[in-house]
């Protein structure tokens, strides 16, 4: 670890400055990794999104900011701002609070940015009826009595859409699904099994 810190000019840090430095380094590298994965192929980054998404019980409570992108942004800004304040000879408590505030704000901004992208995507011209019968995968776990998100391709584009379980059962992240119909801009889906192909 010391050798890695030396490479990035952080070898002289001690105490909380070292914590800030490592946080900024890890967050920056993770954010860079996500960016590269998005450039190579967006589907690759979905692996990380599923790891860091949190859902509680069967309610529609998903902390969308706690994605791979949000967590990496938090670590990066917590470290950078915390270290910057500490270098100004400010009290340690102020450095920590400043870092936490910056990290929390960056996580919130990432969440709002993705919400904006989602709204723009859904505002584009599309007929949800055309999605009926389409297959895709679960992006955010669909609880038995709440909303999750799926990724499907219809009308020639990959889309991330809100979805609920048509059978009232939980559908885990990554599960192959098929769209049954839609209700008020929300797609109703069920798990798509190999036996469904045999029936066609």
C-alpha positions as a printed Julia matrix, in Angstrom:
200×3 Matrix{Float64}:
   0.0     0.0     0.0
   2.84    2.4     0.9
   4.34    1.93   -2.56
   1.04    2.74   -4.25
   0.62    5.88   -2.13
   4.14    6.98   -3.07
   3.26    6.7    -6.76
   0.4     9.16   -6.28
   2.39   11.48   -4.03
   0.56   10.48   -0.86
   3.4     8.69    0.89
   3.95   11.41    3.52
   0.37   11.39    4.81
  -0.35   10.21    8.35
  -3.39    9.95   10.62
  -6.67   11.17    9.17
  -4.83   12.74    6.24
  -3.88    9.19    5.25
  -7.54    8.14    5.52
  -8.55   11.06    3.3
  -5.8    10.26    0.81
  -6.7     6.58    0.53
 -10.4     7.44    0.22
  -9.72    9.91   -2.6
  -7.45    7.42   -4.36
  -9.86    4.48   -4.09
 -12.86    6.6    -5.07
 -11.03    8.11   -8.03
  -9.86    4.74   -9.31
 -13.34    3.23   -8.95
 -14.91    6.18  -10.73
 -12.35    5.83  -13.53
 -13.07    2.09  -13.73
 -16.79    2.77  -14.07
 -16.13    5.33  -16.81
 -13.99    2.86  -18.76
 -16.65    0.15  -18.4
 -19.29    2.55  -19.69
 -17.11    3.36  -22.71
 -16.4    -0.31  -23.43
 -19.96   -1.46  -22.84
 -22.63   -0.2   -20.47
 -23.79   -3.7   -19.61
 -20.51   -4.43  -17.84
 -21.11   -1.74  -15.23
 -24.5    -3.24  -14.32
 -22.6    -5.88  -12.34
 -21.34   -3.22   -9.97
 -24.73   -1.47   -9.77
 -26.37   -4.65   -8.51
 -23.71   -5.06   -5.83
 -24.27   -1.65   -4.28
 -28.04   -1.2    -4.63
 -29.94   -1.55   -1.33
 -33.56   -2.6    -0.99
 -35.28   -3.0     2.38
 -38.08   -5.52    2.85
 -40.81   -5.63    0.24
 -41.32   -1.87    0.11
 -40.24    0.27   -2.8
 -37.25    1.62   -0.91
 -34.15    1.58   -3.05
 -31.35    3.96   -2.26
 -30.46    4.66   -5.87
 -27.57    6.88   -4.84
 -25.81    3.84   -3.36
 -24.79    2.56   -6.75
 -21.24    1.89   -7.78
 -21.09    5.4    -9.25
 -22.52    7.07   -6.15
 -20.23    5.26   -3.74
 -17.12    6.01   -5.78
 -18.1     9.69   -6.03
 -18.63    9.81   -2.25
 -15.23    8.29   -1.49
 -13.46   10.54   -3.97
 -15.01   13.81   -2.77
 -14.82   12.85    0.92
 -11.1    12.27    0.51
 -10.34   15.3    -1.66
 -12.29   17.88    0.36
 -11.32   16.38    3.71
  -7.64   16.45    2.76
  -7.91   19.98    1.37
  -9.47   21.3     4.59
  -6.94   19.41    6.7
  -4.06   20.94    4.71
  -5.4    24.37    5.75
  -4.59   23.45    9.39
  -8.31   23.34   10.22
  -9.56   21.27   13.19
  -9.8    17.55   12.47
 -13.54   17.53   13.17
 -14.07   20.24   10.53
 -12.09   18.23    7.99
 -14.23   15.16    8.63
 -17.5    17.1     8.5
 -16.42   18.88    5.34
 -15.47   15.59    3.72
 -18.74   13.94    4.72
 -20.72   16.91    3.44
 -18.91   16.94    0.11
 -19.23   13.17   -0.25
 -22.93   13.21    0.58
 -23.57   16.07   -1.85
 -21.71   14.31   -4.66
 -23.7    11.12   -4.03
 -26.93   13.13   -4.17
 -25.81   14.79   -7.41
 -25.09   11.4    -8.99
 -28.56   10.22   -7.99
 -30.23   13.34   -9.44
 -28.19   13.04  -12.62
 -29.35    9.48  -13.2
 -32.95   10.46  -12.42
 -32.67   13.21  -15.03
 -31.31   10.8   -17.62
 -34.14    8.42  -16.85
 -36.78   11.15  -17.25
 -35.3    12.27  -20.56
 -35.29    8.68  -21.75
 -38.91    8.12  -20.8
 -39.99   11.43  -22.33
 -38.75   10.3   -25.72
 -41.4     9.14  -28.15
 -42.37    5.59  -27.31
 -45.44    3.45  -26.93
 -45.32    1.22  -23.87
 -47.71   -1.19  -25.56
 -44.87   -2.01  -27.93
 -42.92   -3.35  -24.96
 -45.43   -6.13  -24.3
 -43.77   -9.47  -24.98
 -40.27   -8.01  -24.94
 -37.63   -9.72  -22.82
 -34.89   -8.15  -20.74
 -33.19   -8.3   -17.36
 -33.91   -6.93  -13.91
 -31.7    -3.89  -13.21
 -32.92   -3.11   -9.68
 -34.57   -5.92   -7.7
 -38.35   -6.03   -8.04
 -39.95   -6.68   -4.63
 -43.16   -8.7    -4.36
 -45.23   -5.57   -3.65
 -43.3    -2.64   -5.03
 -41.38   -1.23   -7.97
 -37.98   -2.14   -9.29
 -36.32   -1.45  -12.63
 -35.67   -3.49  -15.75
 -33.62   -3.03  -18.88
 -35.3    -4.03  -22.12
 -34.89   -3.29  -25.8
 -37.92   -2.13  -27.79
 -38.5     0.39  -30.54
 -34.86   -0.07  -31.44
 -33.35    1.18  -28.18
 -32.22   -0.16  -24.81
 -34.34    1.4   -22.07
 -34.36    1.32  -18.28
 -37.97    1.24  -17.08
 -39.9     1.0   -13.81
 -41.5    -2.41  -13.37
 -43.6    -4.44  -10.95
 -44.06   -8.18  -10.56
 -47.12   -9.49  -12.39
 -47.23  -12.59  -10.17
 -46.64  -10.82   -6.85
 -43.3   -12.53   -6.27
 -39.85  -11.04   -5.79
 -37.64  -11.0    -8.89
 -33.9   -10.66   -8.12
 -31.44   -8.43   -9.95
 -30.12  -10.0   -13.15
 -33.15  -12.27  -13.7
 -34.37  -12.68  -17.27
 -37.92  -11.32  -17.53
 -40.71  -10.81  -20.04
 -43.12   -7.87  -20.16
 -46.76   -8.86  -19.66
 -48.44   -5.44  -19.97
 -48.25   -1.95  -18.49
 -50.17    0.04  -15.91
 -49.77    3.84  -15.65
 -46.31    3.93  -17.28
 -45.12    0.99  -15.17
 -44.44   -2.34  -16.86
 -45.76   -5.58  -15.37
 -43.27   -8.41  -15.81
 -42.7   -12.02  -14.85
 -39.65  -14.26  -14.88
 -38.87  -15.61  -18.34
 -37.91  -19.27  -18.19
 -36.55  -21.65  -20.81
 -39.88  -23.48  -20.79
 -41.45  -20.35  -22.26
 -39.34  -20.85  -25.37
 -40.48  -24.45  -25.7
 -44.11  -23.34  -25.81
 -43.51  -21.16  -28.88
